[in-house]
């Protein structure tokens, strides 16, 4: 085996969900001479056999991944408890083994994975909670960018404003939720069952560089997401008016823009 093949073989043993011995048996059943390859490349001694040595690595590998997910999703872990969270991680890693060199991205598929998990039958808010935790983390670790200030747009003639486009800072996130899971961030003793109420949040980095969020109504969600997609101001107003009837689109757009400038959500265009 060359180095790349040996690394792939070693990883397949580390990721075997039922242990290294069964992993070897599974590879052998699939037609690979796994036993011979293992004997040729892994050694034991009088203290510990080769299989037991690789089992130690496999356990360390799993627990390191579990610890990363526990750090990234502390509230999800708290809701589930240690045993249920451990079992969730086991199922999750079988379905979504690490695919990036950095463990920073390990938990990205977890909210979607939870949507089809049996855990949601008793904890239907769990995918939303994991989603908010991931976006919170993503906001915190996003690249920085300077803020676009009102004064920077002062030279723009009023006639040109309808064609203006805006860039949101890299840390800004828009999130639609079914449950009020932000209670887990805001309250020291959150409710065991968050209220089911569809709503949307904007997540951003505040003045202290820590993530923060605020709730927005449906009109603001449509307006901001339209701007985020690159549409000019006039089109964003039109799209908002089309979705939200009996709305003073111009007046609401001015209010939403003012709020965005107050919170420094925009950045100058590159």
C-alpha positions in Angstrom: 0.0 0.0 0.0 1.2 3.5 -0.7 0.9 6.2 1.9 -2.5 7.5 0.6 -4.0 4.0 0.6 -2.6 3.2 4.0 -4.1 6.5 5.4 -7.5 5.6 3.9 -7.4 2.1 5.3 -6.5 3.4 8.7 -9.3 6.0 8.6 -11.8 3.4 7.6 -10.9 1.5 10.8 -11.1 4.6 13.0 -14.6 5.4 11.6 -15.9 1.8 11.9 -19.1 2.4 14.0 -18.9 -1.0 15.8 -15.2 -1.1 16.5 -12.0 -2.0 14.6 -12.5 -5.8 14.7 -15.9 -5.5 13.0 -14.5 -2.9 10.7 -11.9 -5.3 9.5 -14.5 -8.1 9.1 -16.7 -5.7 7.1 -13.8 -4.8 4.7 -12.9 -8.5 4.3 -16.5 -9.4 3.5 -16.4 -6.7 0.8 -13.5 -8.4 -0.8 -10.5 -6.5 0.6 -7.7 -8.6 2.1 -8.1 -6.5 5.3 -6.6 -9.0 7.7 -3.4 -9.4 5.8 -3.1 -5.7 5.2 -3.6 -5.0 8.9 -1.0 -7.6 9.9 1.5 -6.1 7.5 1.2 -2.5 8.6 0.2 -2.6 12.3 2.3 -4.0 15.2 1.7 -4.9 18.8 4.0 -5.9 21.6 3.9 -8.0 24.8 1.9 -5.2 26.5 -0.8 -4.6 23.9 -1.8 -6.2 20.6 -2.1 -4.3 17.3 -5.9 -4.5 17.4 -6.1 -3.1 20.9 -3.7 -0.3 19.9 -5.8 0.8 16.9 -8.9 0.5 19.1 -7.4 3.2 21.4 -6.9 5.5 18.4 -10.5 4.8 17.2 -11.9 5.7 20.7 -9.8 8.8 20.9 -10.9 9.8 17.4 -14.6 9.4 18.3 -14.4 11.2 21.6 -12.5 14.1 20.1 -15.3 14.5 17.5 -17.9 14.2 20.2 -16.2 16.9 22.3 -16.1 19.3 19.3 -19.8 18.8 18.7 -20.5 19.3 22.5 -18.6 22.6 22.4 -20.4 23.8 19.3 -23.9 22.7 20.5 -23.9 23.1 24.3 -27.6 23.9 24.6 -28.6 20.9 22.4 -26.4 18.8 24.5 -27.9 20.2 27.7 -31.5 19.4 26.5 -30.6 15.9 25.5 -28.4 14.9 28.4 -25.1 13.1 28.1 -26.4 9.6 27.1 -28.8 10.8 24.4 -26.3 13.3 23.1 -23.6 10.6 22.9 -26.0 8.4 20.9 -26.9 11.3 18.6 -23.3 11.9 17.9 -22.7 8.2 17.1 -25.6 8.2 14.6 -24.6 11.6 13.1 -21.0 10.6 12.5 -22.0 7.4 10.7 -24.2 9.5 8.4 -21.9 12.5 8.2 -18.2 11.6 8.8 -15.8 14.6 8.7 -15.5 15.9 5.2 -13.2 18.9 5.7 -9.6 19.2 6.9 -10.8 21.5 9.7 -13.2 20.3 12.5 -14.7 23.9 12.4 -17.2 22.5 9.9 -18.0 19.2 11.5 -21.3 20.2 13.0 -22.7 22.0 9.9 -25.0 19.1 8.9 -26.3 18.4 12.4 -29.4 20.7 12.3 -30.5 19.0 9.1 -29.7 15.6 10.5 -31.9 16.3 13.5 -34.9 17.0 11.2 -35.2 13.3 10.5 -34.1 12.1 13.9 -36.5 10.1 16.2 -35.6 12.6 18.9 -37.9 15.2 17.3 -41.0 13.1 18.1 -40.6 14.2 21.7 -38.4 17.3 21.2 -39.7 18.9 18.0 -37.9 22.1 18.6 -34.5 20.4 18.6 -33.6 21.1 14.9 -34.3 24.8 15.5 -32.2 25.0 18.6 -29.2 23.3 16.8 -29.8 25.6 13.8 -29.6 28.7 16.0 -26.5 27.4 17.8 -24.8 26.8 14.5 -25.6 30.2 13.1 -24.5 31.8 16.4 -21.1 30.0 16.1 -20.9 30.9 12.4 -21.6 34.5 13.1 -18.9 34.6 15.8 -16.2 33.1 13.5 -17.1 34.9 10.4 -14.6 37.2 8.7 -14.7 40.8 9.8 -15.4 43.8 7.6 -15.8 47.5 8.1 -19.3 48.9 8.6 -21.0 51.1 6.0 -22.0 54.3 7.8 -24.8 56.7 6.8 -22.3 59.4 6.2 -20.7 57.4 3.4 -24.0 57.6 1.4 -24.5 61.3 1.9 -23.0 62.2 -1.5 -25.4 59.9 -3.4 -28.2 61.9 -5.1 -31.7 61.0 -4.1 -32.5 60.0 -7.7 -29.9 57.3 -7.5 -31.1 55.6 -4.3 -33.6 53.3 -6.0 -30.8 51.6 -7.8 -28.5 51.3 -4.8 -27.5 47.8 -3.7 -26.2 46.8 -0.3 -23.7 44.3 1.1 -24.3 42.8 4.5 -21.2 42.2 6.7 -20.0 38.6 6.6 -21.2 37.9 10.1 -24.8 38.8 9.4 -27.2 35.8 9.3 -30.9 35.5 8.6 -32.8 32.6 10.3 -36.4 31.5 10.2 -37.6 29.4 13.1 -40.7 27.5 14.1 -40.0 27.6 17.8 -38.9 30.3 20.2 -35.6 28.6 20.9 -33.8 31.9 21.5 -35.1 31.5 25.1 -32.2 29.1 25.6 -29.9 32.0 24.9 -31.8 34.7 26.8 -33.0 33.0 29.9 -31.0 31.3 32.7 -33.9 28.8 33.1 -35.4 28.4 29.7 -38.7 26.6 29.3 -38.7 22.8 28.8 -41.0 23.3 25.8 -40.4 26.4 23.8 -43.5 28.1 22.3 -44.2 27.2 18.7 -44.4 30.5 16.8 -43.0 30.9 13.4 -40.7 34.0 13.3 -37.4 35.3 11.9 -34.2 36.5 13.5 -31.2 38.6 12.3 -28.0 37.4 13.9 -25.0 39.8 13.9 -21.9 40.7 15.8 -22.6 43.5 18.3 -20.4 46.3 19.6 -18.5 43.9 21.9 -17.9 41.5 18.9 -20.1 38.9 20.5 -23.1 37.5 18.5 -26.5 39.1 19.1 -29.8 38.8 17.5 -33.1 40.6 17.1 -36.5 39.5 15.8 -37.9 40.9 12.5 -41.4 40.8 11.0 -42.2 39.2 7.7 -41.9 42.4 5.7 -38.4 43.0 7.1 -37.4 39.4 6.4 -38.4 39.8 2.7 -36.8 43.2 2.4 -33.4 42.2 4.0 -33.2 38.9 2.2 -33.9 40.6 -1.1 -31.1 43.1 -0.5 -28.8 40.2 0.5 -29.5 38.5 -2.8 -28.1 41.6 -4.6 -31.4 43.2 -5.7 -31.4 47.1 -5.8 -33.4 49.0 -3.3 -36.4 49.6 -5.5 -36.8 45.9 -6.3 -36.5 45.0 -2.7 -39.3 47.4 -1.9 -41.4 46.0 -4.7 -40.8 42.4 -3.5 -41.7 43.4 0.0 -44.9 45.1 -1.1 -45.9 42.0 -3.2 -45.7 39.7 -0.2 -47.0 42.0 2.5 -50.3 43.7 1.3 -51.5 47.0 2.7 -48.0 48.1 3.5 -46.3 51.4 3.1 -43.3 49.9 1.4 -41.3 53.1 1.2 -41.9 54.0 4.8 -41.1 50.5 6.1 -38.0 50.3 3.9 -36.7 53.6 5.4 -37.3 52.2 8.9 -35.5 48.9 8.1 -32.6 50.7 6.5 -32.3 53.0 9.5 -32.3 50.0 11.8 -29.6 48.2 9.7 -27.4 51.3 9.9 -27.9 51.6 13.6 -26.8 48.0 14.1 -24.0 48.4 11.5 -25.2 45.4 9.4 -23.9 46.7 6.1 -20.4 46.9 4.8 -19.0 48.9 1.9 -18.8 47.1 -1.4 -15.4 45.5 -2.2 
